Amino acid sequence: MKEQQTFTDIEYSMRKKNTKREEFLEITDEIIPWDEWVSIIEPDYPSGKRGRPPMGIEKMLRMYLLQIWFNLSDPGTEDAIYDSYAMRKFVGINFLSEGVPDETTLCKSRHLLEQNGLNKLFFDAINRVMVETGHMMKGGTIVDATIIDAPSSTKNGEKKRDPEMHQTKKEISGALG
């Protein structure tokens, strides 16, 4: 069952542009097999028979991934979800019906993943899926072809200008030729 849209959801749907963060989170939301990952965590996750009921596994996993992707601390992740519509939407929190899990809950959930080696498993799986779907490059070269003004140089042995270094001719012919 799909939850009812909030006024914020309606307001954000009227924007002309999505942010890069929002696009990234939408892509990862589509390509991650959430049910499969939840079933991997489930055997190690608290059952809720003692103490307060645990937060949903998927919600905590989503918070953990935000923490890793955006290099956030436990309290920083909690704050970011309160502050960012894109992150709140990714985690699936509707302020009308629930709050953001606190930093202590996230810390315990994170430790559970780390103690069972699941963090490495998910990291490798995300990287593999991102490469397979063309959303992450494994290799390549980035070239900065910015042309800047600089004084001509005559600081060579002959105190003369290099005739092949006239403006950008040598670079362009080398790059295109």
Rosetta constraint file for C-alpha pairs under 8 A:
AtomPair CA 5 CA 9 HARMONIC 5.77 0.50
AtomPair CA 5 CA 10 HARMONIC 6.76 0.50
AtomPair CA 6 CA 10 HARMONIC 6.44 0.50
AtomPair CA 7 CA 11 HARMONIC 6.05 0.50
AtomPair CA 8 CA 12 HARMONIC 6.01 0.50
AtomPair CA 9 CA 13 HARMONIC 6.09 0.50
AtomPair CA 10 CA 14 HARMONIC 6.70 0.50
AtomPair CA 11 CA 15 HARMONIC 7.31 0.50
AtomPair CA 18 CA 22 HARMONIC 6.10 0.50
AtomPair CA 18 CA 23 HARMONIC 6.58 0.50
AtomPair CA 19 CA 23 HARMONIC 6.30 0.50
AtomPair CA 20 CA 24 HARMONIC 6.12 0.50
AtomPair CA 21 CA 25 HARMONIC 6.16 0.50
AtomPair CA 21 CA 86 HARMONIC 7.16 0.50
AtomPair CA 22 CA 26 HARMONIC 6.10 0.50
AtomPair CA 22 CA 86 HARMONIC 5.26 0.50
AtomPair CA 22 CA 87 HARMONIC 7.75 0.50
AtomPair CA 23 CA 27 HARMONIC 6.20 0.50
AtomPair CA 24 CA 28 HARMONIC 6.23 0.50
AtomPair CA 25 CA 29 HARMONIC 5.93 0.50
AtomPair CA 25 CA 86 HARMONIC 7.48 0.50
AtomPair CA 25 CA 87 HARMONIC 7.72 0.50
AtomPair CA 25 CA 90 HARMONIC 6.41 0.50
AtomPair CA 26 CA 30 HARMONIC 6.35 0.50
AtomPair CA 26 CA 90 HARMONIC 7.40 0.50
AtomPair CA 27 CA 31 HARMONIC 6.38 0.50
AtomPair CA 28 CA 32 HARMONIC 5.92 0.50
AtomPair CA 29 CA 90 HARMONIC 7.19 0.50
AtomPair CA 31 CA 129 HARMONIC 7.19 0.50
AtomPair CA 32 CA 126 HARMONIC 7.30 0.50
AtomPair CA 32 CA 129 HARMONIC 7.81 0.50
AtomPair CA 33 CA 37 HARMONIC 6.35 0.50
AtomPair CA 34 CA 38 HARMONIC 6.06 0.50
AtomPair CA 34 CA 58 HARMONIC 7.01 0.50
AtomPair CA 35 CA 39 HARMONIC 6.25 0.50
AtomPair CA 36 CA 40 HARMONIC 6.48 0.50
AtomPair CA 37 CA 41 HARMONIC 6.55 0.50
AtomPair CA 38 CA 42 HARMONIC 5.97 0.50
AtomPair CA 38 CA 57 HARMONIC 6.20 0.50
AtomPair CA 38 CA 58 HARMONIC 6.00 0.50
AtomPair CA 39 CA 43 HARMONIC 7.49 0.50
AtomPair CA 41 CA 45 HARMONIC 6.17 0.50
AtomPair CA 41 CA 57 HARMONIC 7.45 0.50
AtomPair CA 41 CA 113 HARMONIC 7.68 0.50
AtomPair CA 41 CA 118 HARMONIC 7.64 0.50
AtomPair CA 42 CA 57 HARMONIC 7.37 0.50
AtomPair CA 44 CA 112 HARMONIC 7.55 0.50
AtomPair CA 44 CA 116 HARMONIC 7.91 0.50
AtomPair CA 45 CA 57 HARMONIC 7.63 0.50
AtomPair CA 45 CA 112 HARMONIC 7.57 0.50
AtomPair CA 46 CA 54 HARMONIC 6.72 0.50
AtomPair CA 47 CA 53 HARMONIC 7.88 0.50
AtomPair CA 47 CA 54 HARMONIC 7.29 0.50
AtomPair CA 48 CA 52 HARMONIC 6.51 0.50
AtomPair CA 48 CA 53 HARMONIC 4.68 0.50
AtomPair CA 48 CA 54 HARMONIC 5.67 0.50
AtomPair CA 49 CA 53 HARMONIC 7.59 0.50
AtomPair CA 55 CA 59 HARMONIC 7.20 0.50
AtomPair CA 55 CA 60 HARMONIC 6.91 0.50
AtomPair CA 55 CA 101 HARMONIC 7.45 0.50
AtomPair CA 56 CA 60 HARMONIC 6.37 0.50
AtomPair CA 57 CA 61 HARMONIC 6.08 0.50
AtomPair CA 58 CA 62 HARMONIC 6.06 0.50
AtomPair CA 59 CA 63 HARMONIC 6.29 0.50
AtomPair CA 59 CA 91 HARMONIC 5.66 0.50
AtomPair CA 59 CA 92 HARMONIC 7.04 0.50
AtomPair CA 60 CA 64 HARMONIC 6.12 0.50
AtomPair CA 60 CA 106 HARMONIC 6.67 0.50
AtomPair CA 60 CA 109 HARMONIC 6.69 0.50
AtomPair CA 61 CA 65 HARMONIC 6.20 0.50
AtomPair CA 61 CA 109 HARMONIC 8.00 0.50
AtomPair CA 62 CA 66 HARMONIC 6.30 0.50
AtomPair CA 62 CA 90 HARMONIC 7.29 0.50
AtomPair CA 62 CA 91 HARMONIC 5.46 0.50
AtomPair CA 63 CA 67 HARMONIC 6.22 0.50
AtomPair CA 63 CA 77 HARMONIC 7.11 0.50
AtomPair CA 63 CA 91 HARMONIC 6.31 0.50
AtomPair CA 63 CA 106 HARMONIC 7.40 0.50
AtomPair CA 64 CA 68 HARMONIC 6.37 0.50
AtomPair CA 64 CA 106 HARMONIC 7.21 0.50
AtomPair CA 64 CA 109 HARMONIC 7.98 0.50
AtomPair CA 64 CA 110 HARMONIC 6.48 0.50
AtomPair CA 65 CA 69 HARMONIC 6.00 0.50
AtomPair CA 66 CA 70 HARMONIC 5.87 0.50
AtomPair CA 66 CA 71 HARMONIC 7.88 0.50
AtomPair CA 66 CA 72 HARMONIC 7.60 0.50
AtomPair CA 66 CA 77 HARMONIC 7.15 0.50
AtomPair CA 66 CA 87 HARMONIC 7.57 0.50
AtomPair CA 67 CA 71 HARMONIC 5.55 0.50
AtomPair CA 67 CA 72 HARMONIC 4.67 0.50
AtomPair CA 67 CA 73 HARMONIC 6.63 0.50
AtomPair CA 67 CA 74 HARMONIC 7.34 0.50
AtomPair CA 67 CA 77 HARMONIC 5.75 0.50
AtomPair CA 68 CA 72 HARMONIC 6.71 0.50
AtomPair CA 72 CA 76 HARMONIC 5.28 0.50
AtomPair CA 72 CA 77 HARMONIC 5.50 0.50
AtomPair CA 73 CA 77 HARMONIC 5.96 0.50
AtomPair CA 74 CA 78 HARMONIC 6.54 0.50
AtomPair CA 74 CA 103 HARMONIC 4.94 0.50
AtomPair CA 74 CA 104 HARMONIC 7.51 0.50
AtomPair CA 74 CA 106 HARMONIC 6.34 0.50
AtomPair CA 74 CA 107 HARMONIC 6.23 0.50
AtomPair CA 75 CA 79 HARMONIC 6.23 0.50
AtomPair CA 75 CA 102 HARMONIC 7.59 0.50
AtomPair CA 75 CA 103 HARMONIC 4.99 0.50
AtomPair CA 76 CA 80 HARMONIC 5.95 0.50
AtomPair CA 77 CA 81 HARMONIC 6.28 0.50
AtomPair CA 77 CA 103 HARMONIC 7.59 0.50
AtomPair CA 78 CA 82 HARMONIC 6.56 0.50
AtomPair CA 78 CA 100 HARMONIC 6.63 0.50
AtomPair CA 78 CA 101 HARMONIC 7.10 0.50
AtomPair CA 78 CA 102 HARMONIC 6.22 0.50
AtomPair CA 78 CA 103 HARMONIC 6.07 0.50
AtomPair CA 79 CA 83 HARMONIC 6.04 0.50
AtomPair CA 80 CA 84 HARMONIC 5.64 0.50
AtomPair CA 80 CA 87 HARMONIC 7.10 0.50
AtomPair CA 81 CA 85 HARMONIC 7.23 0.50
AtomPair CA 81 CA 87 HARMONIC 5.31 0.50
AtomPair CA 81 CA 88 HARMONIC 4.90 0.50
AtomPair CA 81 CA 100 HARMONIC 7.21 0.50
AtomPair CA 82 CA 88 HARMONIC 6.88 0.50
AtomPair CA 82 CA 100 HARMONIC 7.26 0.50
AtomPair CA 84 CA 88 HARMONIC 6.19 0.50
AtomPair CA 85 CA 89 HARMONIC 5.98 0.50
AtomPair CA 86 CA 90 HARMONIC 6.15 0.50
AtomPair CA 87 CA 91 HARMONIC 6.21 0.50
AtomPair CA 88 CA 92 HARMONIC 6.03 0.50
AtomPair CA 88 CA 93 HARMONIC 5.58 0.50
AtomPair CA 88 CA 94 HARMONIC 7.77 0.50
AtomPair CA 89 CA 93 HARMONIC 6.33 0.50
AtomPair CA 89 CA 94 HARMONIC 7.98 0.50
AtomPair CA 93 CA 98 HARMONIC 6.70 0.50
AtomPair CA 93 CA 99 HARMONIC 7.11 0.50
AtomPair CA 93 CA 100 HARMONIC 6.94 0.50
AtomPair CA 94 CA 98 HARMONIC 6.02 0.50
AtomPair CA 94 CA 99 HARMONIC 7.54 0.50
AtomPair CA 95 CA 99 HARMONIC 5.79 0.50
AtomPair CA 101 CA 105 HARMONIC 6.16 0.50
AtomPair CA 101 CA 106 HARMONIC 6.85 0.50
AtomPair CA 102 CA 106 HARMONIC 6.46 0.50
AtomPair CA 103 CA 107 HARMONIC 6.04 0.50
AtomPair CA 104 CA 108 HARMONIC 6.25 0.50
AtomPair CA 105 CA 109 HARMONIC 6.21 0.50
AtomPair CA 106 CA 110 HARMONIC 5.96 0.50
AtomPair CA 107 CA 111 HARMONIC 6.15 0.50
AtomPair CA 108 CA 112 HARMONIC 6.23 0.50
AtomPair CA 109 CA 113 HARMONIC 6.49 0.50
AtomPair CA 110 CA 114 HARMONIC 6.24 0.50
AtomPair CA 111 CA 115 HARMONIC 5.89 0.50
AtomPair CA 112 CA 116 HARMONIC 6.35 0.50
AtomPair CA 113 CA 117 HARMONIC 6.16 0.50
AtomPair CA 113 CA 118 HARMONIC 4.96 0.50
AtomPair CA 113 CA 119 HARMONIC 5.44 0.50
AtomPair CA 114 CA 118 HARMONIC 6.10 0.50
AtomPair CA 114 CA 119 HARMONIC 5.51 0.50
AtomPair CA 114 CA 120 HARMONIC 7.88 0.50
AtomPair CA 117 CA 121 HARMONIC 6.71 0.50
AtomPair CA 118 CA 122 HARMONIC 6.10 0.50
AtomPair CA 119 CA 123 HARMONIC 6.08 0.50
AtomPair CA 120 CA 124 HARMONIC 6.11 0.50
AtomPair CA 121 CA 125 HARMONIC 6.19 0.50
AtomPair CA 122 CA 126 HARMONIC 6.00 0.50
AtomPair CA 123 CA 127 HARMONIC 6.27 0.50
AtomPair CA 124 CA 128 HARMONIC 6.13 0.50
AtomPair CA 125 CA 129 HARMONIC 6.15 0.50
AtomPair CA 126 CA 130 HARMONIC 6.00 0.50
AtomPair CA 127 CA 131 HARMONIC 6.18 0.50
AtomPair CA 127 CA 136 HARMONIC 7.64 0.50
AtomPair CA 128 CA 132 HARMONIC 6.14 0.50
AtomPair CA 129 CA 133 HARMONIC 6.05 0.50
AtomPair CA 130 CA 134 HARMONIC 6.11 0.50
AtomPair CA 130 CA 135 HARMONIC 4.95 0.50
AtomPair CA 130 CA 136 HARMONIC 5.30 0.50
AtomPair CA 131 CA 135 HARMONIC 5.91 0.50
AtomPair CA 131 CA 136 HARMONIC 4.92 0.50
AtomPair CA 131 CA 137 HARMONIC 6.23 0.50
AtomPair CA 131 CA 138 HARMONIC 7.03 0.50
AtomPair CA 152 CA 161 HARMONIC 7.66 0.50
AtomPair CA 153 CA 161 HARMONIC 6.50 0.50
AtomPair CA 154 CA 159 HARMONIC 4.97 0.50
AtomPair CA 154 CA 160 HARMONIC 5.02 0.50
AtomPair CA 154 CA 161 HARMONIC 5.16 0.50
AtomPair CA 154 CA 162 HARMONIC 7.99 0.50
AtomPair CA 155 CA 159 HARMONIC 5.69 0.50
AtomPair CA 155 CA 160 HARMONIC 7.53 0.50
AtomPair CA 156 CA 160 HARMONIC 6.78 0.50
AtomPair CA 156 CA 161 HARMONIC 7.96 0.50
AtomPair CA 161 CA 165 HARMONIC 7.75 0.50
AtomPair CA 162 CA 166 HARMONIC 7.51 0.50
AtomPair CA 164 CA 169 HARMONIC 7.50 0.50
AtomPair CA 164 CA 170 HARMONIC 6.07 0.50
AtomPair CA 165 CA 169 HARMONIC 6.94 0.50
AtomPair CA 165 CA 170 HARMONIC 5.88 0.50
AtomPair CA 166 CA 170 HARMONIC 7.24 0.50
AtomPair CA 168 CA 172 HARMONIC 6.04 0.50
AtomPair CA 169 CA 173 HARMONIC 5.98 0.50
AtomPair CA 170 CA 174 HARMONIC 5.96 0.50
AtomPair CA 171 CA 175 HARMONIC 5.95 0.50
AtomPair CA 172 CA 176 HARMONIC 5.92 0.50
AtomPair CA 172 CA 177 HARMONIC 7.86 0.50
AtomPair CA 173 CA 177 HARMONIC 5.13 0.50
